[in-house]
Amino acid sequence: QRDAKNAALIPSVRTLADSKIWGDLYRGLAFLELFRGSSLLGFLLHELKDN
């Protein structure tokens, strides 16, 4: 019975992890949107390319 409980836990843990990843991605994209078209975004892209 304990195994069944563990098996039920795993998908929910994965879903939580996935939603956190998507949440972070979404926040990152929203943050980039704020700077799109500004010189800061060009500066960031330039810095990333050099590194």
PQR file of N, CA, C, O and H, with PARSE charges and radii, in Angstrom:
ATOM      1  N   GLN A   1       0.835  -1.205   0.000 -0.4000 1.5000
ATOM      2  CA  GLN A   1       0.000   0.000   0.000 -0.0000 2.0000
ATOM      3  C   GLN A   1       0.877   1.265   0.000  0.5500 1.7000
ATOM      4  O   GLN A   1       0.521   2.292  -0.580 -0.5500 1.4000
ATOM      5  N   ARG A   2       2.026   1.154   0.667 -0.4000 1.5000
ATOM      6  CA  ARG A   2       2.921   2.310   0.695 -0.0000 2.0000
ATOM      7  C   ARG A   2       3.445   2.626  -0.705  0.5500 1.7000
ATOM      8  O   ARG A   2       3.619   3.791  -1.061 -0.5500 1.4000
ATOM      9  H   ARG A   2       2.315   0.320   1.138  0.4000 1.0000
ATOM     10  N   ASP A   3       3.693   1.581  -1.495 -0.4000 1.5000
ATOM     11  CA  ASP A   3       4.174   1.792  -2.864 -0.0000 2.0000
ATOM     12  C   ASP A   3       3.145   2.550  -3.690  0.5500 1.7000
ATOM     13  O   ASP A   3       3.490   3.431  -4.478 -0.5500 1.4000
ATOM     14  H   ASP A   3       3.551   0.635  -1.206  0.4000 1.0000
ATOM     15  N   ALA A   4       1.884   2.198  -3.502 -0.4000 1.5000
ATOM     16  CA  ALA A   4       0.824   2.875  -4.247 -0.0000 2.0000
ATOM     17  C   ALA A   4       0.782   4.352  -3.873  0.5500 1.7000
ATOM     18  O   ALA A   4       0.555   5.214  -4.722 -0.5500 1.4000
ATOM     19  H   ALA A   4       1.604   1.482  -2.862  0.4000 1.0000
ATOM     20  N   LYS A   5       1.001   4.626  -2.606 -0.4000 1.5000
ATOM     21  CA  LYS A   5       1.002   6.013  -2.149 -0.0000 2.0000
ATOM     22  C   LYS A   5       2.148   6.781  -2.801  0.5500 1.7000
ATOM     23  O   LYS A   5       1.965   7.909  -3.260 -0.5500 1.4000
ATOM     24  H   LYS A   5       1.185   3.926  -1.917  0.4000 1.0000
ATOM     25  N   ASN A   6       3.323   6.170  -2.840 -0.4000 1.5000
ATOM     26  CA  ASN A   6       4.480   6.809  -3.462 -0.0000 2.0000
ATOM     27  C   ASN A   6       4.238   7.055  -4.943  0.5500 1.7000
ATOM     28  O   ASN A   6       4.590   8.110  -5.472 -0.5500 1.4000
ATOM     29  H   ASN A   6       3.472   5.254  -2.468  0.4000 1.0000
ATOM     30  N   ALA A   7       3.636   6.077  -5.607 -0.4000 1.5000
ATOM     31  CA  ALA A   7       3.364   6.214  -7.035 -0.0000 2.0000
ATOM     32  C   ALA A   7       2.399   7.363  -7.288  0.5500 1.7000
ATOM     33  O   ALA A   7       2.482   8.041  -8.311 -0.5500 1.4000
ATOM     34  H   ALA A   7       3.350   5.221  -5.178  0.4000 1.0000
ATOM     35  N   ALA A   8       1.486   7.576  -6.351 -0.4000 1.5000
ATOM     36  CA  ALA A   8       0.529   8.673  -6.504 -0.0000 2.0000
ATOM     37  C   ALA A   8       1.198  10.021  -6.249  0.5500 1.7000
ATOM     38  O   ALA A   8       0.789  11.042  -6.801 -0.5500 1.4000
ATOM     39  H   ALA A   8       1.419   7.025  -5.519  0.4000 1.0000
ATOM     40  N   LEU A   9       2.223  10.013  -5.413 -0.4000 1.5000
ATOM     41  CA  LEU A   9       2.916  11.260  -5.081 -0.0000 2.0000
ATOM     42  C   LEU A   9       3.772  11.770  -6.227  0.5500 1.7000
ATOM     43  O   LEU A   9       3.857  12.975  -6.460 -0.5500 1.4000
ATOM     44  H   LEU A   9       2.556   9.183  -4.965  0.4000 1.0000
ATOM     45  N   ILE A  10       4.405  10.852  -6.939 -0.4000 1.5000
ATOM     46  CA  ILE A  10       5.384  11.237  -7.956 -0.0000 2.0000
ATOM     47  C   ILE A  10       4.813  12.172  -9.031  0.5500 1.7000
ATOM     48  O   ILE A  10       5.434  13.192  -9.328 -0.5500 1.4000
ATOM     49  H   ILE A  10       4.336   9.873  -6.750  0.4000 1.0000
ATOM     50  N   PRO A  11       3.651  11.858  -9.623 -0.5600 1.5000
ATOM     51  CA  PRO A  11       3.138  12.773 -10.655  0.2800 2.0000
ATOM     52  C   PRO A  11       2.880  14.179 -10.121  0.5500 1.7000
ATOM     53  O   PRO A  11       3.132  15.159 -10.823 -0.5500 1.4000
ATOM     54  N   SER A  12       2.382  14.292  -8.894 -0.4000 1.5000
ATOM     55  CA  SER A  12       2.092  15.618  -8.364 -0.0000 2.0000
ATOM     56  C   SER A  12       3.379  16.401  -8.129  0.5500 1.7000
ATOM     57  O   SER A  12       3.418  17.613  -8.337 -0.5500 1.4000
ATOM     58  H   SER A  12       2.177  13.496  -8.324  0.4000 1.0000
ATOM     59  N   VAL A  13       4.427  15.711  -7.696 -0.4000 1.5000
ATOM     60  CA  VAL A  13       5.718  16.372  -7.512 -0.0000 2.0000
ATOM     61  C   VAL A  13       6.246  16.853  -8.856  0.5500 1.7000
ATOM     62  O   VAL A  13       6.758  17.966  -8.973 -0.5500 1.4000
ATOM     63  H   VAL A  13       4.395  14.726  -7.527  0.4000 1.0000
ATOM     64  N   ARG A  14       6.116  16.010  -9.857 -0.4000 1.5000
ATOM     65  CA  ARG A  14       6.580  16.402 -11.199 -0.0000 2.0000
ATOM     66  C   ARG A  14       5.786  17.584 -11.720  0.5500 1.7000
ATOM     67  O   ARG A  14       6.344  18.497 -12.330 -0.5500 1.4000
ATOM     68  H   ARG A  14       5.699  15.106  -9.763  0.4000 1.0000
ATOM     69  N   THR A  15       4.478  17.567 -11.478 -0.4000 1.5000
ATOM     70  CA  THR A  15       3.645  18.673 -11.944 -0.0000 2.0000
ATOM     71  C   THR A  15       4.055  19.971 -11.262  0.5500 1.7000
ATOM     72  O   THR A  15       4.109  21.027 -11.893 -0.5500 1.4000
ATOM     73  H   THR A  15       4.025  16.826 -10.982  0.4000 1.0000
ATOM     74  N   LEU A  16       4.341  19.883  -9.979 -0.4000 1.5000
ATOM     75  CA  LEU A  16       4.786  21.070  -9.247 -0.0000 2.0000
ATOM     76  C   LEU A  16       6.089  21.597  -9.826  0.5500 1.7000
ATOM     77  O   LEU A  16       6.242  22.801 -10.030 -0.5500 1.4000
ATOM     78  H   LEU A  16       4.297  19.025  -9.466  0.4000 1.0000
ATOM     79  N   ALA A  17       7.021  20.701 -10.090 -0.4000 1.5000
ATOM     80  CA  ALA A  17       8.308  21.108 -10.642 -0.0000 2.0000
ATOM     81  C   ALA A  17       8.113  21.740 -12.016  0.5500 1.7000
ATOM     82  O   ALA A  17       8.703  22.776 -12.324 -0.5500 1.4000
ATOM     83  H   ALA A  17       6.897  19.723  -9.925  0.4000 1.0000
ATOM     84  N   ASP A  18       7.275  21.101 -12.842 -0.4000 1.5000
ATOM     85  CA  ASP A  18       7.029  21.632 -14.182 -0.0000 2.0000
ATOM     86  C   ASP A  18       6.400  23.015 -14.106  0.5500 1.7000
ATOM     87  O   ASP A  18       6.799  23.919 -14.841 -0.5500 1.4000
ATOM     88  H   ASP A  18       6.796  20.259 -12.592  0.4000 1.0000
ATOM     89  N   SER A  19       5.422  23.187 -13.226 -0.4000 1.5000
ATOM     90  CA  SER A  19       4.739  24.472 -13.159 -0.0000 2.0000
ATOM     91  C   SER A  19       5.686  25.555 -12.648  0.5500 1.7000
ATOM     92  O   SER A  19       5.568  26.716 -13.039 -0.5500 1.4000
ATOM     93  H   SER A  19       5.098  22.453 -12.629  0.4000 1.0000
ATOM     94  N   LYS A  20       6.624  25.182 -11.777 -0.4000 1.5000
ATOM     95  CA  LYS A  20       7.597  26.170 -11.309 -0.0000 2.0000
ATOM     96  C   LYS A  20       8.510  26.583 -12.460  0.5500 1.7000
ATOM     97  O   LYS A  20       8.816  27.763 -12.633 -0.5500 1.4000
ATOM     98  H   LYS A  20       6.720  24.239 -11.460  0.4000 1.0000
ATOM     99  N   ILE A  21       8.944  25.588 -13.249 -0.4000 1.5000
ATOM    100  CA  ILE A  21       9.797  25.886 -14.400 -0.0000 2.0000
ATOM    101  C   ILE A  21       9.069  26.817 -15.364  0.5500 1.7000
ATOM    102  O   ILE A  21       9.631  27.810 -15.827 -0.5500 1.4000
ATOM    103  H   ILE A  21       8.696  24.630 -13.108  0.4000 1.0000
ATOM    104  N   TRP A  22       7.794  26.482 -15.665 -0.4000 1.5000
ATOM    105  CA  TRP A  22       7.019  27.313 -16.588 -0.0000 2.0000
ATOM    106  C   TRP A  22       6.786  28.695 -15.996  0.5500 1.7000
ATOM    107  O   TRP A  22       6.785  29.695 -16.714 -0.5500 1.4000
ATOM    108  H   TRP A  22       7.337  25.676 -15.288  0.4000 1.0000
ATOM    109  N   GLY A  23       6.585  28.747 -14.664 -0.4000 1.5000
ATOM    110  CA  GLY A  23       6.391  30.040 -14.017 -0.0000 2.0000
ATOM    111  C   GLY A  23       7.637  30.904 -14.147  0.5500 1.7000
ATOM    112  O   GLY A  23       7.549  32.101 -14.422 -0.5500 1.4000
ATOM    113  H   GLY A  23       6.586  27.935 -14.080  0.4000 1.0000
ATOM    114  N   ASP A  24       8.794  30.291 -13.948 -0.4000 1.5000
ATOM    115  CA  ASP A  24      10.054  31.025 -14.079 -0.0000 2.0000
ATOM    116  C   ASP A  24      10.251  31.498 -15.513  0.5500 1.7000
ATOM    117  O   ASP A  24      10.659  32.634 -15.753 -0.5500 1.4000
ATOM    118  H   ASP A  24       8.866  29.319 -13.725  0.4000 1.0000
ATOM    119  N   LEU A  25       9.953  30.606 -16.470 -0.4000 1.5000
ATOM    120  CA  LEU A  25      10.082  30.966 -17.879 -0.0000 2.0000
ATOM    121  C   LEU A  25       9.166  32.129 -18.214  0.5500 1.7000
ATOM    122  O   LEU A  25       9.564  33.079 -18.887 -0.5500 1.4000
ATOM    123  H   LEU A  25       9.622  29.683 -16.275  0.4000 1.0000
ATOM    124  N   TYR A  26       7.924  32.040 -17.732 -0.4000 1.5000
ATOM    125  CA  TYR A  26       6.945  33.073 -18.035 -0.0000 2.0000
ATOM    126  C   TYR A  26       7.389  34.417 -17.467  0.5500 1.7000
ATOM    127  O   TYR A  26       7.283  35.452 -18.126 -0.5500 1.4000
ATOM    128  H   TYR A  26       7.600  31.268 -17.185  0.4000 1.0000
ATOM    129  N   ARG A  27       7.893  34.381 -16.216 -0.4000 1.5000
ATOM    130  CA  ARG A  27       8.370  35.626 -15.614 -0.0000 2.0000
ATOM    131  C   ARG A  27       9.558  36.178 -16.385  0.5500 1.7000
ATOM    132  O   ARG A  27       9.672  37.389 -16.577 -0.5500 1.4000
ATOM    133  H   ARG A  27       7.979  33.540 -15.681  0.4000 1.0000
ATOM    134  N   GLY A  28      10.441  35.294 -16.827 -0.4000 1.5000
ATOM    135  CA  GLY A  28      11.591  35.735 -17.599 -0.0000 2.0000
ATOM    136  C   GLY A  28      11.170  36.385 -18.903  0.5500 1.7000
ATOM    137  O   GLY A  28      11.713  37.417 -19.298 -0.5500 1.4000
ATOM    138  H   GLY A  28      10.348  34.310 -16.672  0.4000 1.0000
ATOM    139  N   LEU A  29      10.190  35.770 -19.574 -0.4000 1.5000
ATOM    140  CA  LEU A  29       9.703  36.323 -20.833 -0.0000 2.0000
ATOM    141  C   LEU A  29       8.991  37.648 -20.601  0.5500 1.7000
ATOM    142  O   LEU A  29       9.159  38.588 -21.378 -0.5500 1.4000
ATOM    143  H   LEU A  29       9.749  34.931 -19.254  0.4000 1.0000
ATOM    144  N   ALA A  30       8.195  37.728 -19.535 -0.4000 1.5000
ATOM    145  CA  ALA A  30       7.485  38.969 -19.231 -0.0000 2.0000
ATOM    146  C   ALA A  30       8.489  40.081 -18.948  0.5500 1.7000
ATOM    147  O   ALA A  30       8.291  41.230 -19.343 -0.5500 1.4000
ATOM    148  H   ALA A  30       8.059  36.964 -18.904  0.4000 1.0000
ATOM    149  N   PHE A  31       9.577  39.718 -18.251 -0.4000 1.5000
ATOM    150  CA  PHE A  31      10.628  40.681 -17.941 -0.0000 2.0000
ATOM    151  C   PHE A  31      11.277  41.181 -19.230  0.5500 1.7000
ATOM    152  O   PHE A  31      11.521  42.377 -19.384 -0.5500 1.4000
ATOM    153  H   PHE A  31       9.738  38.785 -17.930  0.4000 1.0000
ATOM    154  N   LEU A  32      11.555  40.261 -20.153 -0.4000 1.5000
ATOM    155  CA  LEU A  32      12.162  40.652 -21.425 -0.0000 2.0000
ATOM    156  C   LEU A  32      11.229  41.555 -22.215  0.5500 1.7000
ATOM    157  O   LEU A  32      11.677  42.491 -22.877 -0.5500 1.4000
ATOM    158  H   LEU A  32      11.357  39.289 -20.028  0.4000 1.0000
ATOM    159  N   GLU A  33       9.919  41.274 -22.147 -0.4000 1.5000
ATOM    160  CA  GLU A  33       8.946  42.091 -22.871 -0.0000 2.0000
ATOM    161  C   GLU A  33       9.055  43.555 -22.450  0.5500 1.7000
ATOM    162  O   GLU A  33       8.897  44.462 -23.268 -0.5500 1.4000
ATOM    163  H   GLU A  33       9.555  40.514 -21.609  0.4000 1.0000
ATOM    164  N   LEU A  34       9.326  43.771 -21.167 -0.4000 1.5000
ATOM    165  CA  LEU A  34       9.421  45.140 -20.654 -0.0000 2.0000
ATOM    166  C   LEU A  34      10.518  45.912 -21.370  0.5500 1.7000
ATOM    167  O   LEU A  34      10.412  47.121 -21.575 -0.5500 1.4000
ATOM    168  H   LEU A  34       9.455  43.034 -20.502  0.4000 1.0000
ATOM    169  N   PHE A  35      11.571  45.199 -21.746 -0.4000 1.5000
ATOM    170  CA  PHE A  35      12.738  45.872 -22.317 -0.0000 2.0000
ATOM    171  C   PHE A  35      12.831  45.715 -23.831  0.5500 1.7000
ATOM    172  O   PHE A  35      13.768  46.215 -24.453 -0.5500 1.4000
ATOM    173  H   PHE A  35      11.657  44.216 -21.579  0.4000 1.0000
ATOM    174  N   ARG A  36      11.852  45.017 -24.430 -0.4000 1.5000
ATOM    175  CA  ARG A  36      11.944  44.798 -25.872 -0.0000 2.0000
ATOM    176  C   ARG A  36      11.910  46.137 -26.603  0.5500 1.7000
ATOM    177  O   ARG A  36      11.097  47.010 -26.297 -0.5500 1.4000
ATOM    178  H   ARG A  36      11.091  44.611 -23.925  0.4000 1.0000
ATOM    179  N   GLY A  37      12.789  46.278 -27.554 -0.4000 1.5000
ATOM    180  CA  GLY A  37      12.842  47.513 -28.313 -0.0000 2.0000
ATOM    181  C   GLY A  37      13.682  48.584 -27.635  0.5500 1.7000
ATOM    182  O   GLY A  37      13.909  49.649 -28.209 -0.5500 1.4000
ATOM    183  H   GLY A  37      13.450  45.569 -27.802  0.4000 1.0000
ATOM    184  N   SER A  38      14.143  48.313 -26.423 -0.4000 1.5000
ATOM    185  CA  SER A  38      14.974  49.301 -25.737 -0.0000 2.0000
ATOM    186  C   SER A  38      16.445  48.976 -25.964  0.5500 1.7000
ATOM    187  O   SER A  38      16.787  47.875 -26.396 -0.5500 1.4000
ATOM    188  H   SER A  38      13.958  47.448 -25.957  0.4000 1.0000
ATOM    189  N   SER A  39      17.292  49.921 -25.675 -0.4000 1.5000
ATOM    190  CA  SER A  39      18.722  49.687 -25.885 -0.0000 2.0000
ATOM    191  C   SER A  39      19.250  48.652 -24.903  0.5500 1.7000
ATOM    192  O   SER A  39      20.265  48.005 -25.160 -0.5500 1.4000
ATOM    193  H   SER A  39      17.014  50.815 -25.324  0.4000 1.0000
ATOM    194  N   LEU A  40      18.546  48.494 -23.758 -0.4000 1.5000
ATOM    195  CA  LEU A  40      19.023  47.548 -22.758 -0.0000 2.0000
ATOM    196  C   LEU A  40      18.996  46.129 -23.299  0.5500 1.7000
ATOM    197  O   LEU A  40      19.921  45.354 -23.056 -0.5500 1.4000
ATOM    198  H   LEU A  40      17.721  49.019 -23.549  0.4000 1.0000
ATOM    199  N   LEU A  41      17.938  45.781 -24.035 -0.4000 1.5000
ATOM    200  CA  LEU A  41      17.852  44.428 -24.578 -0.0000 2.0000
ATOM    201  C   LEU A  41      18.991  44.185 -25.561  0.5500 1.7000
ATOM    202  O   LEU A  41      19.614  43.124 -25.539 -0.5500 1.4000
ATOM    203  H   LEU A  41      17.187  46.411 -24.232  0.4000 1.0000
ATOM    204  N   GLY A  42      19.265  45.156 -26.418 -0.4000 1.5000
ATOM    205  CA  GLY A  42      20.372  45.016 -27.350 -0.0000 2.0000
ATOM    206  C   GLY A  42      21.692  44.850 -26.613  0.5500 1.7000
ATOM    207  O   GLY A  42      22.548  44.062 -27.015 -0.5500 1.4000
ATOM    208  H   GLY A  42      18.759  46.018 -26.436  0.4000 1.0000
ATOM    209  N   PHE A  43      21.846  45.599 -25.536 -0.4000 1.5000
ATOM    210  CA  PHE A  43      23.060  45.498 -24.727 -0.0000 2.0000
ATOM    211  C   PHE A  43      23.181  44.106 -24.122  0.5500 1.7000
ATOM    212  O   PHE A  43      24.259  43.511 -24.142 -0.5500 1.4000
ATOM    213  H   PHE A  43      21.151  46.240 -25.210  0.4000 1.0000
ATOM    214  N   LEU A  44      22.066  43.578 -23.578 -0.4000 1.5000
ATOM    215  CA  LEU A  44      22.086  42.245 -22.970 -0.0000 2.0000
ATOM    216  C   LEU A  44      22.432  41.185 -24.005  0.5500 1.7000
ATOM    217  O   LEU A  44      23.253  40.305 -23.745 -0.5500 1.4000
ATOM    218  H   LEU A  44      21.191  44.061 -23.562  0.4000 1.0000
ATOM    219  N   LEU A  45      21.814  41.264 -25.171 -0.4000 1.5000
ATOM    220  CA  LEU A  45      22.086  40.277 -26.215 -0.0000 2.0000
ATOM    221  C   LEU A  45      23.547  40.348 -26.638  0.5500 1.7000
ATOM    222  O   LEU A  45      24.183  39.319 -26.869 -0.5500 1.4000
ATOM    223  H   LEU A  45      21.147  41.979 -25.383  0.4000 1.0000
ATOM    224  N   HIS A  46      24.071  41.551 -26.738 -0.4000 1.5000
ATOM    225  CA  HIS A  46      25.468  41.741 -27.108 -0.0000 2.0000
ATOM    226  C   HIS A  46      26.379  41.106 -26.062  0.5500 1.7000
ATOM    227  O   HIS A  46      27.345  40.423 -26.401 -0.5500 1.4000
ATOM    228  H   HIS A  46      23.554  42.387 -26.550  0.4000 1.0000
ATOM    229  N   GLU A  47      26.063  41.337 -24.787 -0.4000 1.5000
ATOM    230  CA  GLU A  47      26.859  40.765 -23.700 -0.0000 2.0000
ATOM    231  C   GLU A  47      26.811  39.244 -23.735  0.5500 1.7000
ATOM    232  O   GLU A  47      27.833  38.584 -23.550 -0.5500 1.4000
ATOM    233  H   GLU A  47      25.278  41.892 -24.512  0.4000 1.0000
ATOM    234  N   LEU A  48      25.631  38.689 -23.971 -0.4000 1.5000
ATOM    235  CA  LEU A  48      25.479  37.236 -23.991 -0.0000 2.0000
ATOM    236  C   LEU A  48      26.277  36.628 -25.135  0.5500 1.7000
ATOM    237  O   LEU A  48      26.886  35.569 -24.983 -0.5500 1.4000
ATOM    238  H   LEU A  48      24.801  39.225 -24.122  0.4000 1.0000
ATOM    239  N   LYS A  49      26.273  37.299 -26.273 -0.4000 1.5000
ATOM    240  CA  LYS A  49      27.001  36.771 -27.435 -0.0000 2.0000
ATOM    241  C   LYS A  49      28.509  36.754 -27.173  0.5500 1.7000
ATOM    242  O   LYS A  49      29.206  35.824 -27.579 -0.5500 1.4000
ATOM    243  H   LYS A  49      25.778  38.160 -26.396  0.4000 1.0000
ATOM    244  N   ASP A  50      29.003  37.786 -26.494 -0.4000 1.5000
ATOM    245  CA  ASP A  50      30.439  37.849 -26.208 -0.0000 2.0000
ATOM    246  C   ASP A  50      30.864  36.755 -25.235  0.5500 1.7000
ATOM    247  O   ASP A  50      31.968  36.221 -25.339 -0.5500 1.4000
ATOM    248  H   ASP A  50      28.436  38.541 -26.164  0.4000 1.0000
ATOM    249  N   ASN A  51      29.987  36.425 -24.290 -0.4000 1.5000
ATOM    250  CA  ASN A  51      30.309  35.379 -23.318 -0.0000 2.0000
ATOM    251  C   ASN A  51      29.926  34.049 -23.860  0.5500 1.7000
ATOM    252  O   ASN A  51      30.116  33.032 -23.192 -0.5500 1.4000
ATOM    253  H   ASN A  51      29.090  36.859 -24.206  0.4000 1.0000
TER
END
